[in-house]
């Protein structure tokens, strides 16, 4: 595949990123229409129930779509959902070629969209920048194939692996830049989940200070132990709070494709033990806390042998002004 195709698919991927956290349970999708090496239409899926990326791009292109090439990060749907099949609009528009980054893993689609396009004389190529497109929609892929949300665990810790002092004080271990990154992330996930003890000890709001879109707040194990005057309940007009008794109840909530877990150690340990954590984001601050009684990120009983450890692979290491961020994904 030539550099020109990569150029336009990268533009479609950047458009798809604008949809992160806004389309659940649908995927984040971007689309670009190109004619005579010029972009004549572009769009992305803005919210479940609204027009898909291809439709927005076609509307912008208008008659210029005839004879053009459509670049889209996920194969167009060929079935009726909340909206009509995108393939119908693509065929009607006169698009001559469709280039796809990755095929939709949704069994309802099952390649039907691609087959329908080809039956109507439209050339289809798939697999352009597949890895980049897959990375955007890992939460959707897990949700649609396994029926479980993608779990990201965020930890802020000291050089010696402590998330709080022996008295439970944890504000603030990480720097302001690191905390801003987390606020941006909260605006891209469906929910932020914490244990009841975290609410009792830290009294957090768990909202995003930098995004208009707010996550649902989930409290696990707090049916009777979370006071109604906790800060988290003071902002119900901005985002709902769901209190559940068990982790299984939390994972069964509808349309939650990506959950950010922000503590505490007991909840994180349960997720690790069950093999449910997909990604760790570990902020390491250049501080030493010390103390046998100081808290660590993953509590529980722990393992007896290293061979039984949960294995993750380092995906990236990012430097902030003071801290570093290690991103590790499940192997």
Helices and strands as residue ranges (DSSP letters): H 3-17, E 30-35, E 38-44, H 53-61, G 62-65, E 69-74, H 86-93, E 97-102, H 112-119, E 123-126, H 130-136, H 138-146, E 150-158, H 176-186, E 191-195, H 196-202, E 216-220, G 231-235, E 241-244, H 247-251, E 258-261, H 265-273, E 279-285, G 306-308, E 312-319, E 324-330
